[in-house]
Amino acid sequence: MLNKLPTDENLAARGCLLPFMCSLCNMNEESSFHLFFECTYVINLWRWFASLINKQLHFQSVTDMWNICNRSWNPQCRLVITAAMINIICTVWYARNQLRFSSRKIHWKSSLYIISSTALTGNLSKVVASASVSNFVILKRFNVRIHPPKAPNIIEVR
């Protein structure tokens, strides 16, 4: 996200000239923004993700992606959504490298192991969820156990 990945665009800026074509769609030049937000491969993943969180997603810049986390999610849901977005980025990079270096095309639907990776993050966290039905629905879509807050200690006073 800091333009450090060796995409064709970044390699060309460093003096390494390569064919400037996206490996996943073979339609546009490979820039970081195209690869992670505009390529047809990743558009399908973002649509799938948007359907899970019940939101419309429009990315004009990388910061738009992180602004999704700034919505009114409870802490556990925010962690799960952040983990899902990171897993989407990792999945796209993995699919791109598999196609480019091993000539193995990975269909975007087979990349939906994102749910299991995200569930692992959400279930191992100690972050507490608050009472919000919409947040609970999102957590259940990612197969995450809900960490309810601890019940308060009730002290009897006579």
Backbone as JSON Lines, residues from 0, in Angstrom:
{"i":0,"aa":"M","n":[0.81,-1.2,0.0],"ca":[0.0,0.0,0.0],"c":[0.86,1.26,0.0]}
{"i":1,"aa":"L","n":[2.14,1.1,0.22],"ca":[3.06,2.23,0.2],"c":[3.88,2.26,-1.08]}
{"i":2,"aa":"N","n":[3.37,1.6,-2.13],"ca":[4.05,1.51,-3.43],"c":[5.42,0.87,-3.32]}
{"i":3,"aa":"K","n":[5.54,-0.14,-2.47],"ca":[6.8,-0.86,-2.31],"c":[6.77,-2.22,-2.98]}
{"i":4,"aa":"L","n":[5.59,-2.73,-3.34],"ca":[5.5,-4.03,-3.99],"c":[6.08,-3.95,-5.4]}
{"i":5,"aa":"P","n":[6.73,-5.01,-5.84],"ca":[7.35,-4.97,-7.17],"c":[6.34,-5.18,-8.31]}
{"i":6,"aa":"T","n":[5.38,-4.27,-8.41],"ca":[4.48,-4.3,-9.56],"c":[5.24,-3.75,-10.76]}
{"i":7,"aa":"D","n":[4.71,-3.96,-11.94],"ca":[5.39,-3.47,-13.14],"c":[5.63,-1.97,-13.08]}
{"i":8,"aa":"E","n":[4.65,-1.25,-12.57],"ca":[4.76,0.21,-12.44],"c":[5.93,0.59,-11.54]}
{"i":9,"aa":"N","n":[6.06,-0.05,-10.39],"ca":[7.14,0.27,-9.45],"c":[8.5,-0.19,-9.96]}
{"i":10,"aa":"L","n":[8.53,-1.33,-10.65],"ca":[9.8,-1.79,-11.23],"c":[10.28,-0.85,-12.33]}
{"i":11,"aa":"A","n":[9.35,-0.34,-13.13],"ca":[9.72,0.61,-14.19],"c":[10.26,1.91,-13.59]}
{"i":12,"aa":"A","n":[9.68,2.33,-12.48],"ca":[10.16,3.54,-11.81],"c":[11.57,3.35,-11.26]}
{"i":13,"aa":"R","n":[11.96,2.11,-11.0],"ca":[13.3,1.8,-10.49],"c":[14.27,1.45,-11.6]}
{"i":14,"aa":"G","n":[13.82,1.54,-12.86],"ca":[14.71,1.32,-13.98],"c":[14.65,-0.06,-14.6]}
{"i":15,"aa":"C","n":[13.8,-0.93,-14.14],"ca":[13.67,-2.29,-14.68],"c":[12.48,-2.3,-15.64]}
{"i":16,"aa":"L","n":[12.75,-2.39,-16.91],"ca":[11.68,-2.32,-17.9],"c":[11.15,-3.71,-18.22]}
{"i":17,"aa":"L","n":[9.85,-3.88,-18.05],"ca":[9.15,-5.13,-18.29],"c":[7.92,-4.86,-19.13]}
{"i":18,"aa":"P","n":[7.29,-5.9,-19.65],"ca":[5.99,-5.67,-20.27],"c":[5.03,-5.11,-19.23]}
{"i":19,"aa":"F","n":[4.37,-4.07,-19.55],"ca":[3.56,-3.31,-18.62],"c":[2.11,-3.77,-18.7]}
{"i":20,"aa":"M","n":[1.83,-5.06,-18.43],"ca":[0.48,-5.6,-18.59],"c":[0.09,-6.35,-17.32]}
{"i":21,"aa":"C","n":[-1.15,-6.16,-16.88],"ca":[-1.67,-6.87,-15.71],"c":[-1.75,-8.36,-16.03]}
{"i":22,"aa":"S","n":[-1.17,-9.17,-15.18],"ca":[-1.16,-10.62,-15.4],"c":[-2.53,-11.25,-15.22]}
{"i":23,"aa":"L","n":[-3.36,-10.64,-14.38],"ca":[-4.65,-11.24,-14.07],"c":[-5.72,-10.98,-15.13]}
{"i":24,"aa":"C","n":[-5.71,-9.79,-15.73],"ca":[-6.77,-9.48,-16.71],"c":[-6.24,-9.3,-18.13]}
{"i":25,"aa":"N","n":[-4.94,-9.09,-18.3],"ca":[-4.32,-8.86,-19.61],"c":[-5.01,-7.74,-20.39]}
{"i":26,"aa":"M","n":[-5.53,-6.76,-19.68],"ca":[-6.24,-5.68,-20.35],"c":[-5.63,-4.31,-20.09]}
{"i":27,"aa":"N","n":[-5.07,-4.1,-18.91],"ca":[-4.57,-2.79,-18.53],"c":[-3.13,-2.9,-18.04]}
{"i":28,"aa":"E","n":[-2.52,-1.74,-17.89],"ca":[-1.19,-1.69,-17.32],"c":[-1.27,-2.07,-15.85]}
{"i":29,"aa":"E","n":[-0.24,-2.75,-15.37],"ca":[-0.24,-3.18,-13.98],"c":[0.31,-2.08,-13.08]}
{"i":30,"aa":"S","n":[-0.57,-1.4,-12.41],"ca":[-0.19,-0.47,-11.36],"c":[-0.73,-1.05,-10.05]}
{"i":31,"aa":"S","n":[-0.26,-0.55,-8.95],"ca":[-0.74,-1.05,-7.66],"c":[-2.24,-0.83,-7.52]}
{"i":32,"aa":"F","n":[-2.72,0.35,-7.91],"ca":[-4.15,0.63,-7.77],"c":[-4.97,-0.27,-8.68]}
{"i":33,"aa":"H","n":[-4.51,-0.46,-9.91],"ca":[-5.25,-1.34,-10.82],"c":[-5.28,-2.76,-10.28]}
{"i":34,"aa":"L","n":[-4.14,-3.28,-9.86],"ca":[-4.04,-4.66,-9.41],"c":[-4.94,-4.95,-8.22]}
{"i":35,"aa":"F","n":[-5.02,-4.02,-7.27],"ca":[-5.76,-4.28,-6.04],"c":[-7.18,-3.72,-6.01]}
{"i":36,"aa":"F","n":[-7.54,-2.86,-6.98],"ca":[-8.87,-2.25,-6.92],"c":[-9.63,-2.21,-8.24]}
{"i":37,"aa":"E","n":[-8.97,-2.29,-9.39],"ca":[-9.66,-2.12,-10.67],"c":[-9.69,-3.36,-11.55]}
{"i":38,"aa":"C","n":[-8.81,-4.29,-11.32],"ca":[-8.73,-5.49,-12.15],"c":[-10.01,-6.31,-12.0]}
{"i":39,"aa":"T","n":[-10.45,-6.94,-13.08],"ca":[-11.7,-7.71,-13.02],"c":[-11.61,-8.82,-11.98]}
{"i":40,"aa":"Y","n":[-10.44,-9.39,-11.78],"ca":[-10.25,-10.44,-10.78],"c":[-10.59,-9.91,-9.39]}
{"i":41,"aa":"V","n":[-10.04,-8.77,-9.05],"ca":[-10.22,-8.23,-7.7],"c":[-11.59,-7.57,-7.54]}
{"i":42,"aa":"I","n":[-12.17,-7.08,-8.61],"ca":[-13.52,-6.5,-8.51],"c":[-14.5,-7.56,-8.02]}
{"i":43,"aa":"N","n":[-14.36,-8.78,-8.5],"ca":[-15.23,-9.85,-8.02],"c":[-15.03,-10.12,-6.53]}
{"i":44,"aa":"L","n":[-13.79,-10.08,-6.08],"ca":[-13.54,-10.27,-4.65],"c":[-14.11,-9.13,-3.82]}
{"i":45,"aa":"W","n":[-13.96,-7.88,-4.27],"ca":[-14.51,-6.74,-3.52],"c":[-16.03,-6.77,-3.52]}
{"i":46,"aa":"R","n":[-16.65,-7.2,-4.61],"ca":[-18.12,-7.32,-4.63],"c":[-18.59,-8.37,-3.63]}
{"i":47,"aa":"W","n":[-17.89,-9.49,-3.6],"ca":[-18.22,-10.54,-2.64],"c":[-18.08,-10.01,-1.21]}
{"i":48,"aa":"F","n":[-16.99,-9.3,-0.94],"ca":[-16.76,-8.72,0.39],"c":[-17.84,-7.7,0.73]}
{"i":49,"aa":"A","n":[-18.21,-6.87,-0.23],"ca":[-19.25,-5.86,0.0],"c":[-20.59,-6.52,0.33]}
{"i":50,"aa":"S","n":[-20.87,-7.66,-0.3],"ca":[-22.12,-8.35,0.0],"c":[-22.1,-8.92,1.42]}
{"i":51,"aa":"L","n":[-20.94,-9.3,1.92],"ca":[-20.84,-9.83,3.29],"c":[-21.04,-8.74,4.33]}
{"i":52,"aa":"I","n":[-20.54,-7.54,4.06],"ca":[-20.67,-6.46,5.05],"c":[-21.85,-5.55,4.75]}
{"i":53,"aa":"N","n":[-22.59,-5.85,3.7],"ca":[-23.81,-5.11,3.35],"c":[-23.54,-3.63,3.08]}
{"i":54,"aa":"K","n":[-22.48,-3.34,2.35],"ca":[-22.11,-1.96,2.03],"c":[-21.74,-1.86,0.56]}
{"i":55,"aa":"Q","n":[-21.91,-0.68,0.0],"ca":[-21.41,-0.38,-1.34],"c":[-19.96,0.08,-1.2]}
{"i":56,"aa":"L","n":[-19.09,-0.44,-2.03],"ca":[-17.68,-0.06,-1.97],"c":[-17.27,0.64,-3.25]}
{"i":57,"aa":"H","n":[-16.7,1.82,-3.12],"ca":[-16.15,2.58,-4.25],"c":[-14.78,3.08,-3.83]}
{"i":58,"aa":"F","n":[-13.76,2.66,-4.55],"ca":[-12.4,3.03,-4.21],"c":[-11.86,4.03,-5.23]}
{"i":59,"aa":"Q","n":[-11.51,5.2,-4.75],"ca":[-10.83,6.19,-5.57],"c":[-9.35,6.25,-5.22]}
{"i":60,"aa":"S","n":[-9.02,5.79,-4.01],"ca":[-7.64,5.75,-3.55],"c":[-7.5,4.64,-2.52]}
{"i":61,"aa":"V","n":[-6.29,4.38,-2.1],"ca":[-6.03,3.34,-1.12],"c":[-6.65,3.7,0.22]}
{"i":62,"aa":"T","n":[-6.67,4.98,0.55],"ca":[-7.24,5.39,1.84],"c":[-8.74,5.09,1.91]}
{"i":63,"aa":"D","n":[-9.41,5.04,0.77],"ca":[-10.83,4.68,0.77],"c":[-11.05,3.28,1.34]}
{"i":64,"aa":"M","n":[-10.1,2.39,1.08],"ca":[-10.21,1.03,1.62],"c":[-10.13,1.06,3.14]}
{"i":65,"aa":"W","n":[-9.18,1.8,3.67],"ca":[-9.01,1.84,5.13],"c":[-10.13,2.61,5.8]}
{"i":66,"aa":"N","n":[-10.81,3.49,5.07],"ca":[-11.94,4.23,5.65],"c":[-13.11,3.32,5.98]}
{"i":67,"aa":"I","n":[-13.16,2.14,5.37],"ca":[-14.2,1.18,5.7],"c":[-14.11,0.81,7.18]}
{"i":68,"aa":"C","n":[-12.89,0.74,7.7],"ca":[-12.69,0.37,9.1],"c":[-13.1,1.47,10.06]}
{"i":69,"aa":"N","n":[-13.23,2.69,9.57],"ca":[-13.57,3.82,10.44],"c":[-15.07,3.99,10.65]}
{"i":70,"aa":"R","n":[-15.84,3.07,10.12],"ca":[-17.29,3.15,10.33],"c":[-17.61,2.71,11.75]}
{"i":71,"aa":"S","n":[-18.86,2.71,12.08],"ca":[-19.27,2.43,13.46],"c":[-19.37,0.94,13.74]}
{"i":72,"aa":"W","n":[-18.29,0.22,13.54],"ca":[-18.25,-1.2,13.87],"c":[-17.84,-1.36,15.32]}
{"i":73,"aa":"N","n":[-18.23,-2.47,15.92],"ca":[-17.7,-2.75,17.25],"c":[-16.26,-3.23,17.08]}
{"i":74,"aa":"P","n":[-15.46,-3.26,18.15],"ca":[-14.04,-3.59,18.0],"c":[-13.77,-4.95,17.36]}
{"i":75,"aa":"Q","n":[-14.55,-5.98,17.7],"ca":[-14.31,-7.29,17.12],"c":[-14.65,-7.29,15.63]}
{"i":76,"aa":"C","n":[-15.74,-6.63,15.26],"ca":[-16.13,-6.56,13.85],"c":[-15.11,-5.76,13.05]}
{"i":77,"aa":"R","n":[-14.59,-4.68,13.61],"ca":[-13.57,-3.87,12.94],"c":[-12.32,-4.71,12.67]}
{"i":78,"aa":"L","n":[-11.92,-5.52,13.65],"ca":[-10.76,-6.39,13.48],"c":[-11.0,-7.41,12.37]}
{"i":79,"aa":"V","n":[-12.19,-8.01,12.34],"ca":[-12.51,-9.01,11.33],"c":[-12.54,-8.39,9.94]}
{"i":80,"aa":"I","n":[-13.13,-7.21,9.81],"ca":[-13.19,-6.54,8.5],"c":[-11.8,-6.16,8.03]}
{"i":81,"aa":"T","n":[-10.96,-5.67,8.93],"ca":[-9.58,-5.33,8.58],"c":[-8.83,-6.58,8.13]}
{"i":82,"aa":"A","n":[-9.01,-7.68,8.86],"ca":[-8.34,-8.94,8.49],"c":[-8.82,-9.42,7.13]}
{"i":83,"aa":"A","n":[-10.11,-9.28,6.85],"ca":[-10.64,-9.71,5.55],"c":[-10.03,-8.89,4.42]}
{"i":84,"aa":"M","n":[-9.91,-7.58,4.61],"ca":[-9.33,-6.73,3.56],"c":[-7.85,-7.08,3.33]}
{"i":85,"aa":"I","n":[-7.12,-7.33,4.39],"ca":[-5.71,-7.71,4.25],"c":[-5.61,-9.05,3.53]}
{"i":86,"aa":"N","n":[-6.5,-9.98,3.86],"ca":[-6.51,-11.28,3.19],"c":[-6.87,-11.15,1.72]}
{"i":87,"aa":"I","n":[-7.74,-10.21,1.36],"ca":[-8.06,-9.99,-0.05],"c":[-6.82,-9.5,-0.79]}
{"i":88,"aa":"I","n":[-6.11,-8.54,-0.21],"ca":[-4.89,-8.01,-0.83],"c":[-3.85,-9.13,-1.0]}
{"i":89,"aa":"C","n":[-3.67,-9.95,0.04],"ca":[-2.71,-11.07,-0.05],"c":[-3.13,-12.08,-1.1]}
{"i":90,"aa":"T","n":[-4.42,-12.34,-1.21],"ca":[-4.94,-13.29,-2.19],"c":[-4.68,-12.81,-3.61]}
{"i":91,"aa":"V","n":[-4.89,-11.52,-3.85],"ca":[-4.66,-10.97,-5.19],"c":[-3.18,-11.05,-5.54]}
{"i":92,"aa":"W","n":[-2.32,-10.71,-4.61],"ca":[-0.88,-10.77,-4.86],"c":[-0.44,-12.21,-5.13]}
{"i":93,"aa":"Y","n":[-0.98,-13.17,-4.35],"ca":[-0.66,-14.57,-4.55],"c":[-1.14,-15.05,-5.93]}
{"i":94,"aa":"A","n":[-2.37,-14.7,-6.3],"ca":[-2.91,-15.12,-7.61],"c":[-2.09,-14.52,-8.74]}
{"i":95,"aa":"R","n":[-1.69,-13.28,-8.6],"ca":[-0.86,-12.61,-9.62],"c":[0.48,-13.32,-9.77]}
{"i":96,"aa":"N","n":[1.12,-13.65,-8.65],"ca":[2.42,-14.3,-8.7],"c":[2.33,-15.73,-9.22]}
{"i":97,"aa":"Q","n":[1.27,-16.45,-8.87],"ca":[1.08,-17.8,-9.38],"c":[0.92,-17.79,-10.9]}
{"i":98,"aa":"L","n":[0.18,-16.83,-11.41],"ca":[-0.02,-16.74,-12.86],"c":[1.27,-16.3,-13.56]}
{"i":99,"aa":"R","n":[1.95,-15.35,-12.98],"ca":[3.14,-14.82,-13.62],"c":[4.33,-15.77,-13.57]}
{"i":100,"aa":"F","n":[4.55,-16.43,-12.44],"ca":[5.76,-17.22,-12.27],"c":[5.55,-18.72,-12.43]}
{"i":101,"aa":"S","n":[4.32,-19.22,-12.24],"ca":[4.07,-20.65,-12.35],"c":[3.05,-21.0,-13.41]}
{"i":102,"aa":"S","n":[2.54,-20.0,-14.1],"ca":[1.52,-20.18,-15.14],"c":[0.29,-20.92,-14.6]}
{"i":103,"aa":"R","n":[-0.03,-20.7,-13.34],"ca":[-1.21,-21.3,-12.73],"c":[-2.25,-20.22,-12.51]}
{"i":104,"aa":"K","n":[-3.38,-20.35,-13.2],"ca":[-4.45,-19.38,-13.04],"c":[-5.36,-19.83,-11.91]}
{"i":105,"aa":"I","n":[-5.58,-18.95,-10.95],"ca":[-6.44,-19.23,-9.81],"c":[-7.73,-18.45,-10.0]}
{"i":106,"aa":"H","n":[-8.84,-19.16,-10.1],"ca":[-10.13,-18.5,-10.26],"c":[-10.48,-17.77,-8.97]}
{"i":107,"aa":"W","n":[-11.13,-16.63,-9.09],"ca":[-11.4,-15.83,-7.9],"c":[-12.29,-16.56,-6.91]}
{"i":108,"aa":"K","n":[-13.16,-17.45,-7.37],"ca":[-14.03,-18.17,-6.44],"c":[-13.24,-19.17,-5.59]}
{"i":109,"aa":"S","n":[-12.14,-19.66,-6.1],"ca":[-11.33,-20.57,-5.29],"c":[-10.49,-19.8,-4.28]}
{"i":110,"aa":"S","n":[-10.52,-18.49,-4.36],"ca":[-9.78,-17.65,-3.41],"c":[-10.6,-17.34,-2.17]}
{"i":111,"aa":"L","n":[-11.75,-17.95,-2.04],"ca":[-12.62,-17.62,-0.92],"c":[-12.21,-18.31,0.38]}
{"i":112,"aa":"Y","n":[-10.97,-18.81,0.44],"ca":[-10.42,-19.27,1.71],"c":[-10.18,-18.07,2.62]}
{"i":113,"aa":"I","n":[-10.47,-16.89,2.1],"ca":[-10.37,-15.65,2.88],"c":[-11.23,-15.77,4.13]}
{"i":114,"aa":"I","n":[-12.38,-16.44,4.01],"ca":[-13.26,-16.58,5.17],"c":[-12.57,-17.37,6.27]}
{"i":115,"aa":"S","n":[-11.91,-18.46,5.92],"ca":[-11.25,-19.26,6.97],"c":[-10.07,-18.51,7.59]}
{"i":116,"aa":"S","n":[-9.33,-17.78,6.79],"ca":[-8.21,-16.99,7.33],"c":[-8.72,-15.89,8.24]}
{"i":117,"aa":"T","n":[-9.81,-15.25,7.83],"ca":[-10.38,-14.18,8.63],"c":[-11.0,-14.74,9.9]}
{"i":118,"aa":"A","n":[-11.66,-15.89,9.8],"ca":[-12.25,-16.52,10.99],"c":[-11.18,-16.86,12.01]}
{"i":119,"aa":"L","n":[-10.04,-17.32,11.54],"ca":[-8.94,-17.64,12.44],"c":[-8.5,-16.4,13.21]}
{"i":120,"aa":"T","n":[-8.37,-15.28,12.52],"ca":[-8.0,-14.03,13.17],"c":[-9.05,-13.6,14.18]}
{"i":121,"aa":"G","n":[-10.31,-13.62,13.77],"ca":[-11.39,-13.18,14.64],"c":[-11.58,-14.06,15.85]}
{"i":122,"aa":"N","n":[-11.41,-15.37,15.68],"ca":[-11.62,-16.29,16.81],"c":[-10.46,-16.28,17.79]}
{"i":123,"aa":"L","n":[-9.25,-15.97,17.34],"ca":[-8.1,-15.94,18.24],"c":[-7.92,-14.61,18.95]}
{"i":124,"aa":"S","n":[-8.68,-13.61,18.53],"ca":[-8.55,-12.31,19.15],"c":[-9.25,-12.29,20.51]}
{"i":125,"aa":"K","n":[-8.85,-11.38,21.33],"ca":[-9.48,-11.19,22.64],"c":[-10.36,-9.93,22.65]}
{"i":126,"aa":"V","n":[-10.6,-9.37,21.48],"ca":[-11.38,-8.15,21.36],"c":[-12.84,-8.46,21.66]}
{"i":127,"aa":"V","n":[-13.48,-7.58,22.39],"ca":[-14.86,-7.79,22.82],"c":[-15.83,-7.14,21.84]}
{"i":128,"aa":"A","n":[-16.92,-7.83,21.57],"ca":[-17.97,-7.31,20.7],"c":[-19.03,-6.62,21.56]}
{"i":129,"aa":"S","n":[-19.65,-5.61,21.0],"ca":[-20.77,-4.97,21.68],"c":[-22.06,-5.44,21.03]}
{"i":130,"aa":"A","n":[-23.17,-5.08,21.63],"ca":[-24.47,-5.58,21.18],"c":[-24.98,-4.78,19.98]}
{"i":131,"aa":"S","n":[-24.75,-5.3,18.79],"ca":[-25.27,-4.72,17.57],"c":[-25.59,-5.87,16.62]}
{"i":132,"aa":"V","n":[-26.84,-5.95,16.21],"ca":[-27.29,-7.06,15.38],"c":[-26.54,-7.07,14.05]}
{"i":133,"aa":"S","n":[-26.35,-5.9,13.43],"ca":[-25.67,-5.86,12.14],"c":[-24.22,-6.34,12.26]}
{"i":134,"aa":"N","n":[-23.55,-5.99,13.36],"ca":[-22.18,-6.47,13.57],"c":[-22.16,-7.97,13.82]}
{"i":135,"aa":"F","n":[-23.14,-8.48,14.56],"ca":[-23.21,-9.93,14.81],"c":[-23.41,-10.69,13.5]}
{"i":136,"aa":"V","n":[-24.23,-10.14,12.61],"ca":[-24.48,-10.79,11.32],"c":[-23.19,-10.88,10.52]}
{"i":137,"aa":"I","n":[-22.41,-9.8,10.5],"ca":[-21.13,-9.8,9.77],"c":[-20.18,-10.82,10.37]}
{"i":138,"aa":"L","n":[-20.1,-10.86,11.7],"ca":[-19.2,-11.82,12.34],"c":[-19.62,-13.25,12.01]}
{"i":139,"aa":"K","n":[-20.9,-13.53,11.99],"ca":[-21.38,-14.88,11.66],"c":[-21.1,-15.23,10.2]}
{"i":140,"aa":"R","n":[-21.14,-14.26,9.3],"ca":[-20.83,-14.52,7.89],"c":[-19.38,-14.93,7.7]}
{"i":141,"aa":"F","n":[-18.52,-14.46,8.6],"ca":[-17.11,-14.84,8.54],"c":[-16.79,-16.01,9.48]}
{"i":142,"aa":"N","n":[-17.82,-16.64,10.03],"ca":[-17.66,-17.79,10.94],"c":[-16.83,-17.45,12.17]}
{"i":143,"aa":"V","n":[-17.05,-16.28,12.73],"ca":[-16.31,-15.83,13.9],"c":[-17.2,-15.97,15.13]}
{"i":144,"aa":"R","n":[-16.64,-16.57,16.19],"ca":[-17.37,-16.64,17.46],"c":[-17.4,-15.26,18.08]}
{"i":145,"aa":"I","n":[-18.51,-14.92,18.62],"ca":[-18.69,-13.59,19.21],"c":[-18.14,-13.6,20.63]}
{"i":146,"aa":"H","n":[-17.34,-12.61,20.94],"ca":[-16.78,-12.45,22.27],"c":[-17.62,-11.4,23.01]}
{"i":147,"aa":"P","n":[-18.64,-11.83,23.75],"ca":[-19.48,-10.84,24.44],"c":[-18.72,-10.22,25.61]}
{"i":148,"aa":"P","n":[-19.13,-9.03,26.01],"ca":[-18.48,-8.44,27.18],"c":[-18.82,-9.24,28.43]}
{"i":149,"aa":"K","n":[-17.95,-9.21,29.41],"ca":[-18.19,-9.93,30.65],"c":[-19.35,-9.27,31.4]}
{"i":150,"aa":"A","n":[-20.14,-10.11,32.01],"ca":[-21.25,-9.58,32.8],"c":[-20.7,-8.84,34.01]}
{"i":151,"aa":"P","n":[-21.34,-7.76,34.39],"ca":[-20.84,-7.02,35.54],"c":[-21.05,-7.82,36.83]}
{"i":152,"aa":"N","n":[-20.17,-7.62,37.78],"ca":[-20.32,-8.25,39.09],"c":[-21.4,-7.51,39.85]}
{"i":153,"aa":"I","n":[-22.37,-8.24,40.29],"ca":[-23.46,-7.62,41.05],"c":[-23.19,-7.87,42.52]}
{"i":154,"aa":"I","n":[-23.11,-6.82,43.26],"ca":[-22.84,-6.91,44.69],"c":[-24.13,-6.55,45.43]}
{"i":155,"aa":"E","n":[-24.54,-7.45,46.26],"ca":[-25.75,-7.21,47.03],"c":[-25.45,-6.27,48.18]}
{"i":156,"aa":"V","n":[-26.22,-5.21,48.28],"ca":[-26.04,-4.23,49.35],"c":[-27.29,-4.24,50.21]}
{"i":157,"aa":"R","n":[-27.11,-4.41,51.51],"ca":[-28.27,-4.42,52.42],"c":[-28.27,-3.2,53.26]}
